[in-house]
Amino acid sequence: MNPKVALESTVITHGLPQPVNLEIAREMQEAVRAGGAEPLMMAVLAGETQVGLSDTQLEDLAARAEVRKCSLRDLPIIRQTGEYGGTTVSATLFLALRAGIPVFATGGIGGVHRGDAMDISADLPALAQLPGTVVCAGAKSILDLPRTRERLETDGVTVLGWQCDEFPAFYSRESGMAVDQRVESAAEVASMMRERDRLGLKQSILVTVPCPQSAAVPWAEMEDAIADAETAAIAQGIMGKELTPFLLNRLAEATQGRSLAANRALLSNNARVAAQIATAFFEIEA
């Protein structure tokens, strides 16, 4: 029996353009395997929740034009309608824990949206109610990061900085906000996971990993690009589930592809770190 790492599928169905989405999904899986763990991507195929995809299933999902973005609220619906779905952080976290997989790697979590403090991703309440360990590069930088960080604190979600003292801002390594505790190794995280479980706490542990230095984009530069993208979205009346893909595409254009390169680098890096944590936790629980 090998340690396992769950992976979310909205990264390939809604977060990245074709064919890069399939390439990055495979890179994440290879990063997990290189770390000695088994990658299991969560998705919904024709109404059936899947814990792990074959390469053929992955290719099919990555090529589909009509795939539902599947949060927790959508799981009962999509299982009844028989649709295909890419699972978000909240849905992936639920499915992973249901399958007995405690560690989950993603890019960035959802959070509080800019301009509307009531527009809050379902990822945040899921992190407050489901005791997994989520490895990410912080929250997506198109969000209101200070409010998102405050909500994590309010909900009792432990935020760890992987070899860093500052909450990463997805494409950028800096945000000006502190983490709850810096950790240097997978063994430290695994020990905290065990203590969380012994205490009976229900919240997730969020392990925030900065984007690799070689690919990161400075925070001030990203803020300018985000402001321009948001202005364009308002002008074109783009909102709801269409907003995030629009903003990500605009950011890729504004940064001459550097934001996409950062996204690619951080996804593989997060998968690598998650494999280390899953292995360390597996060893202490054995």
N, C-alpha and C positions, 0 to 999 in steps of 0.2 A: 504494500500500500504506500503510495507516494503523497506528499503534501500537495494541495490543490490551490489554485488561484482562480477566482471568478473574474470574468471580463464582461463589460457591458457592450451592447451591440448598437446603441444609438450613435456611437463613435463612427461606425461605418454606414449606418442608414441615414443619418441626419447631420452629422458633424463635419464630414469630409467629402470632397468631390470624387467622382469616379475618374480613373481607376486607382487613385491614390488610397481610397478607403480600404480596398482589398489588400494592397501592399502593406499598409500600416497595421491592419488586423493581423496579418501573418507575421510581421515584425514583432508585435506584442507577444504573440504566442511563442515565437522563438526565444524571446527574451526570458519568458517564464521558464521554458524548458532548459535554457542555458543555466538558470538558477537552481535547477534540480526539482522543479515542481511541474505539475500538470495544469495546463491552461484549459479552462472551461468557459466558453463564451455563452452567455445567456441570451435567449431570443424566444420569439413565438413564431412558429412555422405552421401555417394553416390551422391556427387555433390551439396548437399544442405547445406548451411551454417546454423549452429545450435546455438541458443542462449539458452544454458542450455541443459543438457543431463539427460535422465532418468537413473536409475541405470543399467538397462538392456543395454542401449546404451553405457554407460560408460564401462561396462564389455566387450562388444563386441569390442569397440575401443582399450581397453587395451590389448586384446588378439590377435589382428590382427598383422600379420607379415609384410604385405605390406601396409604401410600408408605413404602418401606423407608428407614431412615436408613443411608446407604451410606458406610462407611469403606473403607479400602484392602482389608481382608480380605473385604469383601462384594462387591467388583467381579467376581471370577470367578463367584461364586454367582449374583448378580443377572443377569449376562449369560446364564447358562444357564437360569435359571428364567423369564426374560422379565418380571420385575417392573418396577415404577416405583421410582425411587430419587432421594432428595435427597442430593447428595454433601457430605460433611463437608470440613473443611480438608484432611485428609490425602488424600482421594480427589480433591478438586478440584485440589490442588497437583500430584498425579501426572498427572492428565489435562491440565492446563494445560501442563506442561513437555513432555509427549508431543506436544502440538499446537504446540510452539514459542512458547508465551506465557509470558514470564518474570515478569510482574507480576500479582498476584492480590489482590483486595480482599475483606475479610470484616468481621464485627463484632468478635468476640473469639475467640482460639484456645482450644482445650481444654488441659487441664493435669493437675496432680495434684489429686485430689479431697480434700476436707476429711474428716478422720477416718480415712482409709485411704491411707497413703503408697504402697501397692502398686496402688491404683486409678488408673492413669495413662492419659490419652487417647492414642489412636494419633496424634494431631496432633504430639505432641512427638518421637517417633522419626522421623516423616516430615520434620519440619523439620530434623532432624539428618542426614538422608540425601538430601534432594532440594534442589538448588540454585536455588530460586526466590526471589522477593521478595514477602513477604506483608505487606500493609498492614492493620493492625488497631488496635483500641482497647485493646491489651494482652490479657490473658487474662480470661475471664468471671469476674466477681467472686464467683460462688458457689463458686469453687475455692479451694484452698490456694495463695494467691499467692506467699508466700515460697518454698515448695517448688517451685512451678512456675518461678519466676525462677531458682532455684538449678539446676534441671534444664536450663534453657536454657543457662546458663553452662557446666555440665559437658559438655554436648553440643556446645559450640563454636558455638552459634547467635549471630550478631551481632545485638544488640538496639539499635536506633537510636531516639532520641526525637525526634519531629517537632516542632521548635520547643519542646522541653521537656527537662528534666533528670531527670524522674521517670517511672518505669514507670506508665502509666495503669492504672486498675482498672475498665475498661469503663464503667459508669455514672458513675464518679467520676474526676476528673482526677488525684487524688493516691493514692499507695499507701505512700509512705515508702521505696520502693526505687529505686535508681538505674538508669539505662540505661547502656549501654557508651559511647555517644557521642551528643551532641546534634547534630542537623542542622537547617539553616535552609531548605534549598532542595532541589528535585527534582534539580538538577544534582549536588549533593553525593552523593545516594543513587545516582544513575546511575553516578557515577565509582567509588563503592565496589563496585557490582555488577560493573563491568568489571574492577576489580582482583581481586575474588573469583574471577571466571572465569579470569583470567590465571594466578592461583595454582593453579587446579585444585581449589579447596576444594569440598566436596560439600554443605555446609550452606546452609540458607536464610538470607537477611537478613530480619529482622523489623523492620518500620518501625511503631513504636507512636505512634498519633495520639490525643491526649486528646479526649474528648467535648467538643463545643462548650460554652463556658462557660454560655451561656444555657439549656442543657438539662441540664447535669450535676447529679447529686445528690451532696451531701457524703458522704465516705467513712464517717464515724461513723454517719450515718443509715442508709446501706445495710447496714452491718454489723449493726445492730440488726434490720433487716427480714429479713436473711438468716438470722440466728440463729432468729428466730421461724418462718420458713418451713421450716428444717431440722427443728425440733422437731415441726412438724405432719407433715412427711414421715415421720419415724420413727414417730410415733403411728399413722399410717395404713398403715404397712408399704410405703411407696412407694420403689422402688429401681430400679437398672438404667436402661434407656433411657427409662423413664417419669419419672425423677427430675427431669431438667432442665426439661422443659415444666411440671411441677408447680411447681417452685421459681419459675420465671419468672412464672407466673400469680399465685402468692401475692405475689411482689414487686410486681407491677402493682397488686394490690389494696391492699397495705400502703402504697404510696406515692401512692395516688390517681391512678394512671396516669402518674406522672412517670418511672418506670423505662422504660415503653414509649416515652414521648416521647424519653427520652435514647437509647434503642436506635435509634429512627428517625433521630434527628439524627446519631448517630455513624456509622451505616451510609452515609448519603449523603455525609457528610464524608470518610469513608475512601475511598469511590469516587472522589470529586473529587481527593483527594491521589494515589491510585493512577494516575489518568489523567495527572497532571502528571509522575509518575515514569516511567511508560511512554513518554510523549512525549520526555522528556529522554534516556532510554536509547536510544530509537529514533534520535534525532538523533546521538548520539555513535557509534552502531554503524553508521550509514549510510555 
